[in-house]
Amino acid sequence: MNRLWYTIAAVMVLAGLAHLGLLLVDGGPWDGPVSWRKPFTFGVSFGLSVATLAWVTGLAGLRPRPRAALVGVFTAASAVELTLITMQAWRGVPSHFNFATGFDSLVSATLAAGGMVLVVVTVCATVAVWRPRPEVAPSVLLAVRAGFGTLLASMAFGALMIAQGVTQARTGHQDTAYTVAAAIKPAHAVLMHGVLLLPALALLAGRTLPEERQRLRLVRLALGAYAVVAGVVCGLSLAGVTAAAPATASVLSAGTVSTVAMAALLWPYLTRRRPASAGGAWGPLRDRGEAPRRA
């Protein structure tokens, strides 16, 4: 199943990149409800999310059947969402909050329902990884749990975007629907891929730090930095400050600030060489920092 999920994720990313190429060749607006940007950004984001969920649920030691169900439903919902968004882009009409025709209303309703499915799956996955996992190193487990927490928060902001946008569109304020959603996008974006970044840092710490307590301290430091940056971005979004700038610029700024802040904070730790005797390349998965037993 892993190969299938990763293949679908790769197809999504490639489809997104193809639409970026189409945008560069064909031109058109970057921001706005009708743009080749939408299938590009959604394709890359959904592809990364599917691949990340498949990887992280395996990293956290979920049992095969529940893991297959969670990742399978998430992948199917993501595929439907991306297909509909791409179809509407080719039709030259908005994909979200569009109730101009019966067909467009059906598409918008399906997208909203698909978003709710993604929220439910994320909640279930978050609950699953919080069960005791003694076989997983504490630093990795903390990173996975925190990552699912940020993903769940991102889904909550996404649900808020849908609710507010649909309300505005249904009451005849179509333009306001997109403005309201754009203001919340940075909060949704800055929290989306913590579930990839934090576990990746935990594994990287296993290759650079010899002791589990050091890895755990590093993950906690990374989580604190991420929480501060994400909190500022979310606060500005809820206050409506980001509505003054184009949505895409706000999203890119949030991602850039998060990446730069964390890289600057963690660089001194990640550049330390790990002694060869401290364990294998995947220390966090096996080496929990205990002293070796004597024969």
Backbone bond lengths (Angstrom), bond angles and torsions (degrees), N, CA, C in turn:
res aa  C-N    CA-C-N  psi(-1)  N-CA   C-N-CA  omega(-1)  CA-C   N-CA-C  phi
1 M - - - 1.452 - - 1.528 112.09 -
2 N 1.333 116.45 -33.36 1.455 118.68 179.98 1.513 111.63 -55.81
3 R 1.332 115.94 -44.59 1.458 119.82 -178.47 1.523 110.80 -61.88
4 L 1.336 117.48 -40.55 1.462 121.00 179.16 1.519 110.75 -63.01
5 W 1.326 117.20 -47.19 1.467 120.22 -178.68 1.523 111.29 -63.38
6 Y 1.325 116.57 -43.86 1.456 119.11 -179.74 1.531 111.36 -67.49
7 T 1.329 116.35 -33.45 1.466 119.34 177.21 1.524 110.85 -65.64
8 I 1.336 116.58 -45.58 1.465 120.47 177.76 1.526 110.40 -61.51
9 A 1.324 116.79 -41.66 1.463 120.58 178.29 1.524 111.14 -61.42
10 A 1.334 116.71 -42.36 1.459 120.46 179.23 1.528 111.45 -64.40
11 V 1.330 116.53 -39.29 1.468 120.24 178.05 1.528 110.20 -62.76
12 M 1.328 116.95 -41.26 1.464 120.47 178.57 1.523 111.34 -61.45
13 V 1.330 115.98 -46.23 1.464 119.51 179.92 1.526 110.80 -63.11
14 L 1.322 116.82 -43.99 1.466 120.28 179.59 1.525 111.34 -63.58
15 A 1.344 116.80 -38.48 1.459 120.01 176.98 1.524 110.51 -63.27
16 G 1.327 115.95 -40.18 1.454 119.22 177.23 1.518 112.04 -63.56
17 L 1.321 116.85 -44.88 1.466 120.69 179.51 1.524 111.31 -64.91
18 A 1.326 117.01 -34.26 1.466 120.02 176.99 1.525 110.74 -62.27
19 H 1.316 117.11 -37.53 1.462 119.82 178.66 1.527 111.97 -74.26
20 L 1.330 116.72 -26.19 1.462 118.66 171.36 1.522 109.60 -64.57
21 G 1.340 116.56 -43.73 1.461 119.91 175.98 1.519 111.81 -60.92
22 L 1.335 116.47 -39.41 1.458 120.42 178.51 1.519 110.87 -64.72
23 L 1.323 116.73 -37.80 1.462 120.67 177.59 1.524 110.81 -63.81
24 L 1.338 116.43 -41.29 1.458 120.09 -179.98 1.525 111.80 -67.14
25 V 1.321 116.80 -34.87 1.471 120.70 -178.82 1.520 111.53 -82.43
26 D 1.323 115.38 -47.31 1.464 120.64 -173.71 1.521 112.73 -82.77
27 G 1.342 116.94 -25.12 1.452 120.11 -177.27 1.520 110.84 81.08
28 G 1.310 115.52 -159.34 1.449 120.53 -177.76 1.513 111.33 105.00
29 P 1.326 117.14 173.66 1.466 120.34 -176.85 1.520 112.28 -72.27
30 W 1.314 115.24 151.03 1.453 120.77 174.53 1.529 110.40 -87.50
31 D 1.318 116.72 -48.49 1.454 121.10 177.22 1.521 110.26 -90.79
32 G 1.321 115.86 170.01 1.448 120.33 177.42 1.522 112.40 107.79
33 P 1.336 116.81 164.53 1.464 121.00 -176.75 1.515 114.65 -73.81
34 V 1.347 117.69 -17.36 1.463 121.23 179.01 1.518 107.92 -121.75
35 S 1.314 116.33 102.66 1.459 121.05 -176.87 1.519 109.23 -162.98
36 W 1.349 116.12 149.12 1.465 120.16 173.62 1.520 110.86 -66.24
37 R 1.333 116.83 -13.82 1.456 120.01 177.11 1.530 111.73 -59.79
38 K 1.332 116.94 -35.56 1.469 119.50 -174.34 1.528 112.29 -63.70
39 P 1.342 120.58 -51.83 1.468 117.89 176.41 1.519 112.70 -64.49
40 F 1.337 117.79 -27.06 1.458 120.38 177.00 1.527 110.86 -67.79
41 T 1.337 117.30 -56.01 1.463 120.08 -175.91 1.528 111.91 -68.40
42 F 1.323 117.46 -39.11 1.458 119.30 178.88 1.525 111.17 -69.12
43 G 1.328 117.60 -36.65 1.458 120.54 178.62 1.517 111.90 -62.33
44 V 1.328 116.23 -47.84 1.464 120.10 179.72 1.526 110.65 -66.05
45 S 1.338 116.54 -43.86 1.458 120.19 -177.19 1.529 112.05 -66.80
46 F 1.335 116.92 -45.36 1.465 119.34 178.55 1.525 110.85 -65.01
47 G 1.328 117.08 -40.39 1.455 119.87 178.86 1.517 112.11 -61.32
48 L 1.336 116.26 -46.07 1.463 119.87 177.38 1.525 111.59 -62.72
49 S 1.330 116.43 -39.64 1.461 120.26 -177.90 1.526 111.37 -65.98
50 V 1.335 117.41 -43.17 1.465 120.69 178.83 1.526 110.54 -63.09
51 A 1.330 116.88 -47.94 1.460 120.38 -179.93 1.531 110.90 -62.92
52 T 1.330 116.33 -40.23 1.464 120.21 -179.70 1.518 111.62 -65.12
53 L 1.331 116.63 -44.30 1.469 119.40 -179.73 1.523 110.69 -62.52
54 A 1.325 116.90 -41.49 1.461 120.24 178.24 1.528 111.06 -62.33
55 W 1.323 116.58 -41.55 1.467 121.23 -177.51 1.531 111.79 -72.14
56 V 1.330 116.60 -47.81 1.458 120.76 -172.37 1.525 111.62 -71.97
57 T 1.325 117.89 -36.53 1.471 118.78 177.65 1.526 111.15 -65.21
58 G 1.331 116.78 -33.13 1.461 119.82 173.42 1.510 111.61 -70.60
59 L 1.327 116.94 -38.95 1.463 122.25 178.85 1.522 111.21 -62.70
60 A 1.337 116.50 -35.66 1.458 121.15 -178.43 1.520 112.92 -81.22
61 G 1.321 117.56 -4.09 1.458 120.60 175.99 1.512 115.33 78.42
62 L 1.356 118.18 28.77 1.464 119.62 176.73 1.523 110.06 -65.87
63 R 1.312 116.30 147.71 1.455 120.88 178.98 1.527 110.23 -66.01
64 P 1.327 117.58 150.12 1.469 121.15 -171.82 1.523 114.79 -55.55
65 R 1.334 118.23 -46.03 1.462 119.60 -174.89 1.530 112.94 -68.47
66 P 1.349 118.84 -51.09 1.466 117.95 176.49 1.523 112.68 -60.27
67 R 1.331 115.73 -37.62 1.463 119.10 179.13 1.518 110.68 -64.23
68 A 1.339 117.29 -43.92 1.457 120.63 179.69 1.531 111.01 -62.35
69 A 1.330 116.43 -39.03 1.462 119.94 179.81 1.520 111.11 -66.57
70 L 1.325 117.18 -46.05 1.459 121.02 -178.31 1.525 111.54 -63.68
71 V 1.325 115.88 -51.49 1.459 119.43 -177.56 1.528 110.55 -67.39
72 G 1.337 117.31 -37.73 1.460 120.40 179.91 1.517 112.62 -62.55
73 V 1.336 116.86 -47.21 1.466 120.31 179.43 1.523 110.37 -65.75
74 F 1.329 117.20 -42.26 1.464 120.81 178.63 1.524 110.86 -60.61
75 T 1.332 116.56 -42.71 1.465 120.89 -179.71 1.522 111.13 -65.80
76 A 1.334 116.93 -43.74 1.465 120.52 -179.65 1.528 110.84 -63.02
77 A 1.336 116.99 -45.96 1.466 120.17 179.61 1.523 111.12 -63.42
78 S 1.331 116.87 -40.29 1.465 120.54 178.61 1.523 111.29 -63.75
79 A 1.330 116.65 -40.37 1.462 120.78 179.54 1.527 111.30 -63.89
80 V 1.337 116.30 -41.95 1.469 120.05 178.34 1.526 110.09 -64.42
81 E 1.319 116.66 -44.88 1.463 120.55 -179.96 1.532 110.74 -58.80
82 L 1.327 115.94 -49.02 1.465 119.60 -177.52 1.517 111.49 -65.51
83 T 1.319 117.81 -38.80 1.467 121.12 179.14 1.523 111.42 -61.46
84 L 1.330 116.94 -45.33 1.459 120.73 -178.90 1.527 111.65 -68.23
85 I 1.330 116.56 -40.91 1.468 119.96 178.23 1.520 110.59 -62.72
86 T 1.330 116.33 -42.94 1.462 120.70 179.26 1.527 111.01 -65.76
87 M 1.327 116.93 -42.78 1.465 120.92 178.90 1.519 111.17 -58.99
88 Q 1.323 117.38 -44.50 1.457 120.32 -179.06 1.524 111.65 -67.38
89 A 1.329 116.74 -33.85 1.468 119.55 176.67 1.529 110.26 -63.96
90 W 1.317 117.43 -40.72 1.462 120.84 178.31 1.530 111.25 -69.82
91 R 1.306 117.09 -28.23 1.461 120.19 176.45 1.520 112.14 -79.00
92 G 1.342 116.83 -13.02 1.455 121.02 179.46 1.514 113.94 76.65
93 V 1.340 117.21 28.43 1.467 121.06 179.48 1.526 108.70 -129.45
94 P 1.339 118.31 157.73 1.463 120.49 178.06 1.526 111.14 -63.62
95 S 1.304 115.65 146.20 1.468 119.86 178.94 1.521 111.59 -90.86
96 H 1.319 117.63 -32.80 1.458 121.71 -177.58 1.529 110.84 -107.83
97 F 1.309 115.63 147.51 1.467 123.36 176.12 1.529 111.92 57.27
98 N 1.311 116.08 31.45 1.466 121.13 -177.73 1.531 108.80 -109.43
99 F 1.324 116.48 109.46 1.456 121.82 -179.29 1.528 110.86 -121.87
100 A 1.338 115.41 30.33 1.462 120.47 -176.39 1.521 111.88 -67.17
101 T 1.327 117.31 -37.35 1.466 122.02 179.30 1.520 109.04 -130.49
102 G 1.318 115.57 169.99 1.455 119.52 177.96 1.517 111.86 -62.00
103 F 1.350 116.63 -39.96 1.458 120.38 -179.98 1.520 111.07 -66.60
104 D 1.343 116.56 -44.33 1.459 119.95 178.92 1.526 111.04 -63.48
105 S 1.319 116.96 -36.05 1.464 120.33 177.15 1.523 110.70 -64.05
106 L 1.339 116.00 -39.93 1.459 120.15 178.25 1.521 110.68 -63.92
107 V 1.332 116.82 -41.79 1.465 120.84 178.98 1.522 110.45 -63.01
108 S 1.332 117.10 -46.85 1.460 120.85 -179.44 1.524 111.32 -62.40
109 A 1.334 116.12 -41.19 1.464 119.84 178.84 1.523 111.29 -65.54
110 T 1.329 116.78 -38.85 1.469 120.80 178.61 1.520 111.01 -65.89
111 L 1.331 116.47 -40.14 1.461 119.99 177.43 1.520 111.18 -63.46
112 A 1.325 116.67 -41.06 1.461 119.93 178.41 1.524 110.69 -64.86
113 A 1.346 116.73 -42.72 1.459 120.59 178.60 1.523 110.83 -64.62
114 G 1.335 116.74 -40.78 1.459 120.04 177.19 1.511 111.97 -61.67
115 G 1.331 116.40 -38.42 1.457 119.80 176.44 1.510 112.33 -62.03
116 M 1.333 116.36 -38.46 1.459 120.01 177.54 1.529 111.43 -66.70
117 V 1.332 116.95 -35.88 1.467 120.52 176.52 1.523 109.89 -62.10
118 L 1.319 116.85 -43.44 1.463 120.96 178.87 1.529 110.66 -62.05
119 V 1.318 117.18 -38.47 1.463 120.84 177.88 1.527 110.30 -63.24
120 V 1.328 117.50 -46.00 1.464 121.82 -178.80 1.530 110.64 -62.15
121 V 1.332 116.82 -43.46 1.464 120.29 179.23 1.522 110.60 -63.25
122 T 1.325 116.65 -41.30 1.461 120.49 179.34 1.521 111.40 -63.74
123 V 1.326 116.67 -40.26 1.470 120.29 176.61 1.533 110.46 -61.44
124 C 1.321 116.51 -46.08 1.470 120.79 -179.83 1.526 111.28 -62.49
125 A 1.335 116.96 -41.79 1.463 120.39 179.44 1.525 111.00 -66.62
126 T 1.319 116.66 -38.48 1.462 120.72 178.93 1.523 110.65 -63.60
127 V 1.321 116.52 -43.40 1.471 120.40 177.56 1.532 110.17 -62.92
128 A 1.327 116.86 -40.55 1.464 120.93 -177.41 1.522 112.14 -64.07
129 V 1.328 117.82 -42.10 1.466 119.40 -176.95 1.522 111.89 -75.39
130 W 1.330 118.17 -13.59 1.459 119.95 177.81 1.525 112.48 -85.59
131 R 1.316 117.56 -3.97 1.458 119.32 173.30 1.528 109.14 -71.88
132 P 1.322 118.78 154.53 1.472 120.92 -178.73 1.532 111.60 -55.59
133 R 1.325 116.01 131.31 1.464 122.43 179.07 1.533 108.72 -131.44
134 P 1.339 118.05 73.91 1.473 119.89 -175.67 1.516 113.51 -64.62
135 E 1.337 117.60 -20.31 1.460 120.08 -178.66 1.526 112.69 -80.20
136 V 1.343 117.59 -7.94 1.459 121.88 -177.86 1.522 109.40 -105.53
137 A 1.317 117.55 135.89 1.462 121.51 -179.85 1.525 110.47 -60.11
138 P 1.328 118.19 142.92 1.470 121.09 -177.72 1.522 113.89 -55.84
139 S 1.331 117.77 -38.61 1.467 119.88 -178.93 1.523 111.35 -65.60
140 V 1.324 116.17 -41.71 1.463 120.08 178.63 1.524 110.22 -68.37
141 L 1.322 116.68 -42.26 1.461 120.25 -178.56 1.529 110.55 -63.94
142 L 1.334 117.28 -41.61 1.460 120.51 177.72 1.524 110.58 -62.04
143 A 1.326 117.02 -43.17 1.458 120.62 -179.82 1.526 111.62 -63.54
144 V 1.328 116.34 -41.90 1.467 120.58 179.50 1.525 110.71 -65.03
145 R 1.327 116.08 -46.79 1.469 119.74 -178.62 1.527 111.07 -63.95
146 A 1.331 116.57 -44.17 1.458 119.75 178.66 1.529 110.82 -64.79
147 G 1.336 116.21 -38.40 1.459 119.79 178.54 1.514 112.32 -62.17
148 F 1.330 116.35 -42.11 1.464 119.12 176.75 1.522 111.08 -67.17
149 G 1.325 116.37 -31.71 1.459 119.08 175.66 1.520 112.06 -63.24
150 T 1.341 116.48 -43.80 1.469 119.22 178.20 1.525 111.03 -67.15
151 L 1.345 116.67 -37.05 1.463 119.21 177.92 1.521 110.69 -64.63
152 L 1.323 116.73 -40.17 1.459 120.34 178.54 1.525 110.79 -64.90
153 A 1.328 116.75 -40.08 1.461 120.14 176.43 1.529 110.89 -63.97
154 S 1.343 116.31 -38.68 1.462 120.08 177.16 1.524 111.03 -62.52
155 M 1.343 115.82 -41.83 1.463 119.68 177.91 1.527 111.33 -63.84
156 A 1.328 116.64 -35.64 1.463 119.85 178.26 1.524 110.63 -63.75
157 F 1.318 116.78 -42.01 1.464 119.82 176.76 1.529 110.70 -65.95
158 G 1.335 116.41 -36.92 1.456 119.56 176.39 1.519 111.91 -62.34
159 A 1.343 116.35 -41.56 1.463 120.31 177.51 1.522 110.77 -64.52
160 L 1.334 116.42 -37.06 1.464 120.51 177.13 1.530 110.94 -64.65
161 M 1.321 116.14 -40.64 1.467 120.24 176.42 1.526 111.28 -59.64
162 I 1.324 115.97 -45.57 1.463 120.37 -179.26 1.522 110.59 -63.70
163 A 1.334 116.30 -45.88 1.462 120.00 -177.27 1.523 111.59 -62.63
164 Q 1.321 116.74 -46.62 1.465 119.52 -178.75 1.523 111.34 -69.51
165 G 1.324 116.59 -40.13 1.460 119.39 -179.78 1.513 112.60 -65.01
166 V 1.327 116.62 -44.13 1.462 120.67 179.42 1.528 110.51 -63.81
167 T 1.319 116.64 -40.75 1.467 120.34 178.90 1.521 111.07 -60.25
168 Q 1.337 116.59 -45.92 1.465 120.47 179.62 1.526 111.31 -64.97
169 A 1.331 116.69 -43.10 1.459 120.11 -177.71 1.531 111.20 -67.12
170 R 1.311 116.70 -39.84 1.463 120.88 -179.08 1.527 112.25 -67.70
171 T 1.325 116.70 -24.98 1.462 120.35 179.70 1.527 112.40 -95.44
172 G 1.334 115.72 12.49 1.450 120.02 175.16 1.506 116.04 88.18
173 H 1.322 118.61 11.21 1.466 122.10 179.94 1.535 109.44 -108.96
174 Q 1.325 116.13 69.98 1.457 121.49 -174.15 1.527 112.15 -62.50
175 D 1.338 116.80 -47.35 1.462 119.62 -178.91 1.522 111.51 -64.23
176 T 1.333 116.36 -37.56 1.460 119.99 179.62 1.527 110.97 -65.14
177 A 1.326 116.77 -32.01 1.460 120.64 179.63 1.525 110.56 -58.95
178 Y 1.323 117.24 -44.35 1.462 120.30 -179.13 1.524 111.29 -73.22
179 T 1.331 117.08 -33.05 1.462 120.22 178.34 1.522 111.01 -66.51
180 V 1.331 115.97 -44.22 1.469 120.71 179.04 1.526 110.68 -62.65
181 A 1.335 116.24 -44.52 1.467 120.06 179.95 1.526 111.11 -64.66
182 A 1.335 116.50 -39.21 1.467 120.20 -178.94 1.518 111.54 -63.52
183 A 1.325 116.98 -33.56 1.462 120.21 -179.07 1.518 111.85 -66.47
184 I 1.334 117.53 -29.05 1.468 121.22 -176.70 1.526 111.54 -92.98
185 K 1.322 118.18 -13.89 1.464 121.08 -176.72 1.527 114.33 -54.58
186 P 1.346 119.96 -42.82 1.468 118.19 -179.55 1.525 113.17 -58.87
187 A 1.335 117.18 -39.05 1.469 120.10 177.76 1.523 110.51 -64.61
188 H 1.313 116.19 -43.01 1.467 121.43 178.14 1.528 110.40 -61.62
189 A 1.336 116.28 -41.08 1.465 120.63 -174.94 1.519 113.11 -74.30
190 V 1.338 117.02 -41.33 1.461 119.50 -173.47 1.525 111.49 -68.73
191 L 1.333 117.18 -21.19 1.463 121.19 -179.43 1.523 113.42 -97.11
192 M 1.324 117.65 -12.32 1.459 121.96 -168.71 1.524 113.68 -62.88
193 H 1.317 117.78 -46.34 1.466 119.54 -169.70 1.529 113.56 -109.41
194 G 1.343 116.67 22.48 1.464 119.02 170.67 1.510 111.52 -62.47
195 V 1.333 116.68 -28.13 1.461 121.49 179.82 1.522 111.59 -68.84
196 L 1.325 117.58 -17.43 1.461 121.66 173.13 1.520 110.86 -94.21
197 L 1.323 116.92 -44.62 1.460 121.28 -173.24 1.527 112.60 -68.17
198 L 1.313 117.64 -46.86 1.472 119.95 -174.85 1.536 112.92 -66.71
199 P 1.346 119.63 -47.60 1.474 117.97 175.50 1.526 113.00 -62.84
200 A 1.341 117.25 -34.82 1.469 119.51 177.67 1.525 110.28 -62.76
201 L 1.327 116.89 -39.77 1.468 120.17 177.25 1.526 111.08 -65.79
202 A 1.322 116.69 -37.21 1.464 119.84 178.53 1.522 110.99 -62.97
203 L 1.324 116.91 -42.06 1.462 119.86 178.16 1.521 111.23 -68.53
204 L 1.319 116.16 -38.72 1.465 119.54 177.25 1.529 110.19 -63.99
205 A 1.321 117.13 -37.61 1.467 120.26 177.27 1.521 110.79 -62.41
206 G 1.334 116.75 -32.03 1.455 120.20 178.27 1.510 113.19 -66.84
207 R 1.313 116.30 -19.86 1.466 120.23 179.68 1.524 111.77 -95.81
208 T 1.346 117.43 -8.29 1.461 119.54 -175.36 1.520 113.28 -122.33
209 L 1.319 117.65 -23.18 1.464 120.79 -177.53 1.531 109.66 -113.62
210 P 1.340 117.65 132.36 1.468 120.10 -172.55 1.517 115.01 -78.19
211 E 1.338 118.76 -23.50 1.453 120.79 -173.34 1.528 110.94 -118.16
212 E 1.335 114.96 145.83 1.464 120.17 -178.56 1.520 111.93 -63.56
213 R 1.328 117.81 -35.03 1.466 119.17 -179.11 1.526 110.58 -65.03
214 Q 1.346 117.61 -32.95 1.460 120.74 176.25 1.523 111.02 -69.18
215 R 1.326 116.22 -39.94 1.457 120.33 178.45 1.524 110.49 -64.51
216 L 1.334 115.04 -41.80 1.454 119.42 -179.95 1.523 110.77 -64.58
217 R 1.334 116.96 -39.87 1.464 120.62 177.70 1.527 110.65 -63.98
218 L 1.314 116.54 -39.83 1.456 120.83 179.49 1.531 111.52 -64.81
219 V 1.323 116.43 -43.65 1.463 119.88 179.28 1.526 110.30 -63.63
220 R 1.318 116.90 -40.67 1.460 120.06 177.65 1.530 110.99 -63.05
221 L 1.318 116.22 -39.83 1.460 120.41 177.92 1.528 110.70 -64.36
222 A 1.316 116.07 -43.74 1.463 120.47 178.40 1.517 111.12 -63.21
223 L 1.320 116.08 -42.05 1.458 120.19 179.48 1.527 110.91 -63.71
224 G 1.335 116.52 -39.90 1.460 119.55 177.82 1.516 112.11 -63.54
225 A 1.342 116.67 -43.57 1.464 120.06 178.63 1.522 111.31 -63.51
226 Y 1.315 115.46 -42.41 1.469 120.67 179.49 1.527 110.25 -62.95
227 A 1.335 116.06 -42.92 1.464 120.37 -178.17 1.517 111.30 -64.45
228 V 1.332 117.60 -38.80 1.469 120.41 179.64 1.520 110.69 -64.50
229 V 1.333 116.51 -50.37 1.463 120.16 -178.73 1.530 110.63 -62.89
230 A 1.332 116.03 -46.50 1.460 119.63 -179.79 1.523 111.01 -63.32
231 G 1.339 117.36 -37.92 1.456 120.08 179.06 1.515 112.54 -63.24
232 V 1.340 116.50 -40.59 1.468 120.13 177.92 1.522 110.76 -64.12
233 V 1.331 116.46 -46.78 1.464 120.66 -179.35 1.526 111.03 -62.62
234 C 1.333 116.60 -44.16 1.466 119.95 -179.71 1.526 111.27 -65.09
235 G 1.331 116.15 -39.70 1.457 119.49 178.32 1.519 112.14 -62.38
236 L 1.329 116.10 -42.88 1.459 119.85 177.96 1.526 111.14 -64.67
237 S 1.324 116.20 -38.19 1.469 119.45 179.28 1.519 111.45 -64.74
238 L 1.326 116.49 -46.10 1.455 120.19 -179.31 1.520 111.65 -66.69
239 A 1.338 116.57 -29.11 1.461 120.53 178.19 1.524 112.59 -80.25
240 G 1.345 116.52 -7.36 1.452 120.41 179.24 1.511 114.58 82.35
241 V 1.342 116.95 9.01 1.465 120.06 -177.60 1.523 111.10 -66.41
242 T 1.335 117.58 -38.63 1.461 120.72 -176.18 1.516 112.42 -73.16
243 A 1.332 117.90 -10.26 1.465 119.79 179.54 1.522 111.58 -68.17
244 A 1.341 116.41 -18.73 1.456 119.21 -179.00 1.520 112.38 -75.57
245 A 1.329 118.07 -18.93 1.459 122.29 -179.46 1.515 109.23 -109.07
246 P 1.342 117.66 157.46 1.465 119.50 175.63 1.513 110.81 -57.55
247 A 1.314 115.74 143.99 1.463 120.37 -174.88 1.520 111.96 -59.40
248 T 1.309 116.79 -43.69 1.465 119.67 -176.52 1.518 111.39 -64.68
249 A 1.313 116.90 -40.80 1.463 120.37 178.73 1.520 110.46 -62.26
250 S 1.333 116.91 -38.55 1.455 120.67 178.67 1.518 110.95 -65.17
251 V 1.338 116.49 -43.04 1.460 120.74 179.49 1.522 110.87 -62.60
252 L 1.323 116.48 -47.17 1.457 120.21 179.80 1.522 111.39 -63.03
253 S 1.328 116.98 -38.54 1.460 120.47 178.67 1.516 110.91 -64.32
254 A 1.341 116.06 -42.99 1.462 119.39 179.45 1.518 110.82 -61.04
255 G 1.320 117.09 -45.97 1.454 120.74 179.53 1.517 112.40 -64.97
256 T 1.325 116.78 -40.81 1.461 120.78 -179.71 1.517 111.27 -65.89
257 V 1.332 116.56 -46.48 1.458 120.34 -179.61 1.530 110.50 -61.42
258 S 1.327 116.76 -43.12 1.465 120.61 -179.87 1.521 110.78 -60.99
259 T 1.329 116.13 -47.55 1.466 120.50 -177.13 1.521 111.46 -65.06
260 V 1.317 117.05 -46.42 1.463 120.77 -178.75 1.523 111.39 -64.84
261 A 1.331 116.51 -43.30 1.465 119.68 -178.76 1.523 111.31 -62.65
262 M 1.320 116.49 -44.76 1.461 119.49 -178.61 1.522 111.36 -69.97
263 A 1.338 117.11 -39.18 1.464 119.89 179.45 1.524 110.68 -63.41
264 A 1.330 117.08 -43.17 1.463 120.72 -179.86 1.522 111.08 -65.04
265 L 1.308 116.82 -38.01 1.457 121.33 -178.22 1.517 112.64 -72.06
266 L 1.343 116.04 -37.35 1.458 120.19 -172.28 1.524 114.15 -96.76
267 W 1.328 117.27 -11.92 1.464 120.15 -173.91 1.530 113.19 -55.03
268 P 1.350 120.56 -45.54 1.469 119.05 -179.48 1.521 113.42 -58.93
269 Y 1.347 116.93 -30.81 1.460 120.36 -179.60 1.521 111.45 -79.84
270 L 1.319 115.62 -40.34 1.466 119.11 -173.68 1.517 112.93 -76.34
271 T 1.328 117.83 -16.94 1.457 120.33 -179.19 1.520 112.67 -92.07
272 R 1.328 117.29 -3.01 1.457 118.92 176.34 1.513 110.15 -72.17
273 R 1.302 116.07 138.55 1.460 120.58 177.20 1.522 109.43 -79.55
274 R 1.310 114.65 137.05 1.460 119.93 178.45 1.524 109.76 -91.32
275 P 1.346 117.57 131.62 1.470 119.25 177.86 1.520 111.29 -58.21
276 A 1.317 114.86 142.00 1.463 119.77 -176.84 1.519 111.84 -61.76
277 S 1.327 117.08 -26.59 1.461 120.08 -177.30 1.519 113.25 -82.74
278 A 1.349 117.72 -1.33 1.460 120.01 -173.32 1.505 113.36 -82.09
279 G 1.306 117.77 -8.04 1.455 118.61 179.40 1.500 110.86 135.22
280 G 1.329 116.51 177.25 1.447 122.06 -178.75 1.501 112.15 -75.58
281 A 1.336 114.72 -179.38 1.453 120.77 -177.47 1.516 111.85 -64.32
282 W 1.323 117.96 -25.51 1.460 121.06 -178.13 1.521 109.83 -109.11
283 G 1.333 115.12 48.39 1.452 121.11 -178.19 1.505 115.79 -48.78
284 P 1.360 119.86 -44.03 1.452 119.37 -176.29 1.516 113.71 -60.58
285 L 1.333 117.40 -20.84 1.450 119.23 -177.44 1.525 111.87 -85.25
286 R 1.312 115.35 -21.50 1.457 117.67 -174.58 1.534 112.66 -126.70
287 D 1.327 115.22 -42.11 1.457 119.91 -174.76 1.526 109.47 -89.71
288 R 1.311 118.19 114.25 1.449 121.75 -179.00 1.527 111.38 -102.79
289 G 1.311 116.07 12.13 1.457 119.74 173.46 1.517 114.81 88.48
290 E 1.327 119.51 2.48 1.440 120.00 179.94 1.530 110.91 -74.38
291 A 1.286 115.52 154.58 1.461 119.41 177.08 1.512 109.60 -68.37
292 P 1.316 118.07 142.88 1.460 120.20 -179.44 1.519 112.06 -65.71
293 R 1.296 116.00 143.66 1.459 120.72 178.81 1.528 110.36 -77.33
294 R 1.312 113.18 147.40 1.462 117.81 177.22 1.524 108.98 -85.15
295 A 1.301 114.71 148.13 1.466 119.75 -179.79 1.508 109.83 -69.86
